[in-house]
Amino acid sequence: YKSYFFNKKKAKPYISAKIAVSKDYRTINFKNKWITNKKSRKVVHYLRSQYDCIMSTSKSINHDNAMLNCRIDGLNNNKPDLFIVDLRLKLKKKLKINRLLKKRKTYLITMSENFKKILPYKKAGYKIVFVNSLKEKKDFDILYTKIYKLGYSRVFVESGLTFLNNLIKNKLINDLYIFKTNSKLGKNGDNNDTSKYLKRYPSNLLTIDLNGDKLFKIEF
């Protein structure tokens, strides 16, 4: 990992993200929850261990009910810490991530106008980060600065395609890991704007055995 130098007045963390695609750049698999194989998913767990925190969205977590932790023998399964973008407080109350609320810091990023509605989440163990908006690049810059001031200098984004598209389009991430299968999905899959962004930037193939999958990295 390359080092990242911070501007003391506008200190921000280093932001990485990941995505899985088929050989024909389908980012959605209609017949299976997964696009890539087990070996690739193991590597994702390792990648998580290299970061201070994960950033996701309430929409993704509600849909996948994922733990978003590091499930590898010998590593801390209660890490990394988690930031959830949930501007309208739509995060479900019964989720797997709740099992770790007492063992790792889990933040909800929400609108300041939700102050009264936030109480049940605070009682459950969530920590709160208020924002006024997340529409423009400057809004994310403010959020990133808040995250950095909380002690997080490396952030790994695991989110849905809409959120990821927004980050790529506005140049809000530093690099992107692309797990690519060796087979096509065709009519069994679909893509979105992410595909055109992936094709636009040159990527580096990382030498790693993924049982047929390949891992690329784009640096923006």
N, C-alpha and C positions, 0 to 999 in steps of 0.2 A: 504494500500500500504506500502510495506516495504521501509525503508529508503535506500538511496544509497550513498556511500562515494566515493568522487572523488580524484583522484591523481592530485595534483596541476600542475604537469608537463605535464600530459596527461589527462586533464579533459574531460570527455565525458558525454553525457546525458544518462538517463535511457531510454531504448528503449522497447516499448511494441508493439504488433501487434494483429490483429484479423483476423479470417477466419470463414466462414460458411460452414458446411458440412451436408450431409444427413446421415441417420442412417447407410447406407452402404458406407460411406466415399466418396461420390461423391462431388466434389468441383465445378462442372459445371452443371447447369440446362439447358437442351436444350429447354424446353418449357416455361420457366418463367425467368424473370430477377432475381427473388429472390429465395433463397433456404429456408430461415427462415421466420418466421411470423412477423407481425407488432410489437408485444411485444418485440421481440428480437431486432428489428431495433431501437426501442425506447431506449433500453438499450445501444446500440452503441452510440447514441447521448449523453447519460449520460456519457459514458466512455470518449468521446471526451472532455467533459467539465472538466475532471480531468487532462488534459495534456496541456502543453504550446503550442504545435504545432502538426500538422498532417504532415506526409510524404507520398507522393504518387508519381505516375509516369505520364508522359504525355500520355502514352499509355492508362492507366486506365481512366484518366480524359477525354481524347478524346472519349473513348468508352462509358462511363457512363454519361458524362456531369453533374457530381454531384457537389453540392455546397461544400460538405465536411465541413459543419459548424455544430453548435449545435442548432438544431431546437426544443427546449423545452421551454415551457412557463416559464418565470421567469429567464431564463439564457440568456447570451449574444449571440445573433444569429450571431454576427460578429466575433466570436471566434471559435476555436483557430486559430492562425496563420498557414500558410500553406507553406510547402516546396515541390516543384515539381521537380523530377529528369527528366531532359529533355536534355540529352547529345547532341543530334543532332538537337535541336530546332524544334521539330515537333508538339509542342503544337498549337492547333487551335486558331485562333484569336477571334472567336465568341463562347464564353462559358459562362455558368451561373456564374462561379467563378469570372468573370470580374465585376459583379455587386458589389463585395465586395472589389475590389482593393483599393478603397479610404477609406475603413473602417477597413481593417485588413492588416497586413503585409503578402505579398505573394512573396515567393522567387522562382526563377528558378535556379536549379543546373545544370550547363552546362559546356561544355569543354572550356578551355581558348582560344582555336583557333577560337571560334565563336564570338570574340570580336566585329567585325564589324556588324555581323548579329543580334546582341542583341538589337540594338537601338530601333526598333519598340516596343519591349517588355518593355524596360525601359520607353519609352514615355507613354505606356499604364498604367504604374504604378507598374510593377513587379520590385522587387529587385533581384540582381544577386549574385550568389555564384559560383565562378569559381573553377573547379577541373581539374586536368590533366587526370584522368582516374577513373573508378569505376569497375575495373576488379578483384582486389585482396582485401583481408581483410584489408591490410594496407591502401588501398585507402579509404575504408569506415571509418577507424579509423581517418584518416586526416579530412574527411568530418564531422564526429561526433564532433571532436574537434572544428571545425569552427562553427558548430551549437551551441555548448555549449558556446563558446565565444561571440556569438550573444545574449546570455541571455536565452537560452532554455535548461532546465535541464530534461524535461520529454517529450518524443516524442512518438506519437501514429502512427503506420504504417498502412495505408489502401491502399493496392496496388494489382496488379495482381499477379497471382500465380508464374510466372517466377521470379519476383523480390523477392517475399516472400521466395521462395525456396532457392534463393541465400543467403538471410539473415540467414535462419535456418541452412543451410548446413555449413556456415562459422561461426556459433555461434555469429551472429551479433545482436541478440536481447536478452533481458533479460527474457521476458515472452510472452506468446501467449494466447489470449482468443479464445476459440473454441465454436462457437454457433452450436449446433447439433440438427437437427430435429428428430422427432420420426417416420419418414417414410422413406422408401427407394425410390431412384430414378430409380435404375436398368438401363434399356436401355435408359431411358429418361435423363440420366446424364453421366458424365465422371469424371475421376480423373486424377491426375498426381503425380509427385514425392512427393508432399506435403503429400499425404496419408501415405506413408511409414515413413515419419518423425513423423507424428502425432502418429502413432502406436508404435513408438520406445520409446517415452518418457512417463513416468507416469504422469497422469494429476489429478487434484483435481476438484471434482464437487462442484460448487458454489451454495449454497442454494438460489434460487430466482425463483419466479413464472413467467414462460415464456409461459404460455398457451400451454404446450406440448413440447416446445423446451427445451433443457438443455444447461447450460453454464459451460464449463470446463476451467481450467487454467493450462498451462504447464509453469514451471519455469526452465530455462535452466542453 
